[in-house]
C-alpha cells in the first residue's frame, strides 16, 4: 500500500554547519517511518535565503 508523506507533518532536525549560512534541516528517514528495509531517503529543508553547500 502506498504511503504519502506531507512535509508539513514531518519533524525536521537542524544540522549545524561551521558556516552559519549553510545550515539545513533534515527529516526522519522515510524508510524508518515506513518500516522499509531498502528505502534510504530523507527530505532536506533550507531556511529561505540560505544555501545548501559552499561548493554547489
PyMOL CGO cylinders between C-alpha atoms (Angstrom):
from pymol import cmd
from pymol.cgo import CYLINDER

trace = [
    CYLINDER, 0.00, 0.00, 0.00, 1.49, 3.40, -0.97, 0.3, 1, 1, 1, 1, 1, 1,
    CYLINDER, 1.49, 3.40, -0.97, 2.20, 5.90, 1.76, 0.3, 1, 1, 1, 1, 1, 1,
    CYLINDER, 2.20, 5.90, 1.76, 2.09, 9.66, 1.32, 0.3, 1, 1, 1, 1, 1, 1,
    CYLINDER, 2.09, 9.66, 1.32, 4.25, 11.90, 3.50, 0.3, 1, 1, 1, 1, 1, 1,
    CYLINDER, 4.25, 11.90, 3.50, 3.41, 15.59, 3.72, 0.3, 1, 1, 1, 1, 1, 1,
    CYLINDER, 3.41, 15.59, 3.72, 6.32, 17.86, 4.61, 0.3, 1, 1, 1, 1, 1, 1,
    CYLINDER, 6.32, 17.86, 4.61, 4.05, 19.78, 6.98, 0.3, 1, 1, 1, 1, 1, 1,
    CYLINDER, 4.05, 19.78, 6.98, 3.57, 16.58, 9.01, 0.3, 1, 1, 1, 1, 1, 1,
    CYLINDER, 3.57, 16.58, 9.01, 7.26, 15.59, 9.23, 0.3, 1, 1, 1, 1, 1, 1,
    CYLINDER, 7.26, 15.59, 9.23, 9.61, 16.60, 12.01, 0.3, 1, 1, 1, 1, 1, 1,
    CYLINDER, 9.61, 16.60, 12.01, 12.81, 18.26, 10.82, 0.3, 1, 1, 1, 1, 1, 1,
    CYLINDER, 12.81, 18.26, 10.82, 16.03, 18.37, 12.85, 0.3, 1, 1, 1, 1, 1, 1,
    CYLINDER, 16.03, 18.37, 12.85, 18.56, 21.14, 12.25, 0.3, 1, 1, 1, 1, 1, 1,
    CYLINDER, 18.56, 21.14, 12.25, 22.05, 20.17, 11.12, 0.3, 1, 1, 1, 1, 1, 1,
    CYLINDER, 22.05, 20.17, 11.12, 24.66, 22.74, 12.02, 0.3, 1, 1, 1, 1, 1, 1,
    CYLINDER, 24.66, 22.74, 12.02, 27.41, 23.80, 9.68, 0.3, 1, 1, 1, 1, 1, 1,
    CYLINDER, 27.41, 23.80, 9.68, 30.59, 25.64, 10.68, 0.3, 1, 1, 1, 1, 1, 1,
    CYLINDER, 30.59, 25.64, 10.68, 29.36, 28.38, 8.33, 0.3, 1, 1, 1, 1, 1, 1,
    CYLINDER, 29.36, 28.38, 8.33, 26.03, 29.86, 9.53, 0.3, 1, 1, 1, 1, 1, 1,
    CYLINDER, 26.03, 29.86, 9.53, 24.67, 30.48, 6.01, 0.3, 1, 1, 1, 1, 1, 1,
    CYLINDER, 24.67, 30.48, 6.01, 24.94, 26.76, 5.20, 0.3, 1, 1, 1, 1, 1, 1,
    CYLINDER, 24.94, 26.76, 5.20, 22.68, 25.20, 7.87, 0.3, 1, 1, 1, 1, 1, 1,
    CYLINDER, 22.68, 25.20, 7.87, 19.88, 22.88, 6.78, 0.3, 1, 1, 1, 1, 1, 1,
    CYLINDER, 19.88, 22.88, 6.78, 17.16, 20.72, 8.30, 0.3, 1, 1, 1, 1, 1, 1,
    CYLINDER, 17.16, 20.72, 8.30, 16.57, 17.04, 7.58, 0.3, 1, 1, 1, 1, 1, 1,
    CYLINDER, 16.57, 17.04, 7.58, 13.51, 14.88, 8.14, 0.3, 1, 1, 1, 1, 1, 1,
    CYLINDER, 13.51, 14.88, 8.14, 13.49, 11.48, 9.80, 0.3, 1, 1, 1, 1, 1, 1,
    CYLINDER, 13.49, 11.48, 9.80, 14.48, 8.80, 7.29, 0.3, 1, 1, 1, 1, 1, 1,
    CYLINDER, 14.48, 8.80, 7.29, 11.36, 7.84, 5.35, 0.3, 1, 1, 1, 1, 1, 1,
    CYLINDER, 11.36, 7.84, 5.35, 12.46, 4.21, 5.27, 0.3, 1, 1, 1, 1, 1, 1,
    CYLINDER, 12.46, 4.21, 5.27, 12.33, 4.21, 9.05, 0.3, 1, 1, 1, 1, 1, 1,
    CYLINDER, 12.33, 4.21, 9.05, 8.85, 5.77, 9.05, 0.3, 1, 1, 1, 1, 1, 1,
    CYLINDER, 8.85, 5.77, 9.05, 7.53, 3.26, 6.53, 0.3, 1, 1, 1, 1, 1, 1,
    CYLINDER, 7.53, 3.26, 6.53, 9.41, 0.34, 8.10, 0.3, 1, 1, 1, 1, 1, 1,
    CYLINDER, 9.41, 0.34, 8.10, 11.09, -0.35, 4.77, 0.3, 1, 1, 1, 1, 1, 1,
    CYLINDER, 11.09, -0.35, 4.77, 14.27, -2.37, 4.65, 0.3, 1, 1, 1, 1, 1, 1,
    CYLINDER, 14.27, -2.37, 4.65, 15.69, -0.92, 1.42, 0.3, 1, 1, 1, 1, 1, 1,
    CYLINDER, 15.69, -0.92, 1.42, 14.42, 2.68, 1.30, 0.3, 1, 1, 1, 1, 1, 1,
    CYLINDER, 14.42, 2.68, 1.30, 17.18, 5.12, 2.29, 0.3, 1, 1, 1, 1, 1, 1,
    CYLINDER, 17.18, 5.12, 2.29, 15.70, 8.56, 1.79, 0.3, 1, 1, 1, 1, 1, 1,
    CYLINDER, 15.70, 8.56, 1.79, 15.06, 11.74, 3.74, 0.3, 1, 1, 1, 1, 1, 1,
    CYLINDER, 15.06, 11.74, 3.74, 13.89, 15.27, 2.90, 0.3, 1, 1, 1, 1, 1, 1,
    CYLINDER, 13.89, 15.27, 2.90, 16.13, 18.30, 3.32, 0.3, 1, 1, 1, 1, 1, 1,
    CYLINDER, 16.13, 18.30, 3.32, 14.84, 21.80, 4.01, 0.3, 1, 1, 1, 1, 1, 1,
    CYLINDER, 14.84, 21.80, 4.01, 16.74, 25.07, 3.71, 0.3, 1, 1, 1, 1, 1, 1,
    CYLINDER, 16.74, 25.07, 3.71, 15.96, 28.30, 5.51, 0.3, 1, 1, 1, 1, 1, 1,
    CYLINDER, 15.96, 28.30, 5.51, 14.88, 30.96, 2.96, 0.3, 1, 1, 1, 1, 1, 1,
    CYLINDER, 14.88, 30.96, 2.96, 17.85, 32.94, 1.68, 0.3, 1, 1, 1, 1, 1, 1,
    CYLINDER, 17.85, 32.94, 1.68, 20.38, 30.28, 2.75, 0.3, 1, 1, 1, 1, 1, 1,
    CYLINDER, 20.38, 30.28, 2.75, 22.49, 27.90, 0.66, 0.3, 1, 1, 1, 1, 1, 1,
    CYLINDER, 22.49, 27.90, 0.66, 22.99, 24.13, 0.63, 0.3, 1, 1, 1, 1, 1, 1,
    CYLINDER, 22.99, 24.13, 0.63, 26.80, 23.97, 0.41, 0.3, 1, 1, 1, 1, 1, 1,
    CYLINDER, 26.80, 23.97, 0.41, 29.52, 26.47, -0.44, 0.3, 1, 1, 1, 1, 1, 1,
    CYLINDER, 29.52, 26.47, -0.44, 30.66, 24.40, -3.45, 0.3, 1, 1, 1, 1, 1, 1,
    CYLINDER, 30.66, 24.40, -3.45, 27.25, 23.90, -5.13, 0.3, 1, 1, 1, 1, 1, 1,
]
cmd.load_cgo(trace, "trace")
